[in-house]
Amino acid sequence: MSAFSTAHAALTTLASEGGEHVDTHESISPYMTGGAALVILFLLLWITTRFNRDR
């Protein structure tokens, strides 16, 4: 058996056993994250427009 086929067999076994894994943390709200990102982007836009008044 080559190293590639051994690795493939190990990864297939690992993927099939999977289990119940949740990728998100309960305290992180997607709405809070998106809202914070929007506020930061608006702040950066405001700063950019203040520095480019002469154009």
Secondary structure, DSSP 8 states (H G I E B T S, - for coil): --HHHHHHHHHHHHHHH------S-TT--HHHHHHHHHHHHHHHHHHHHHHTTT-
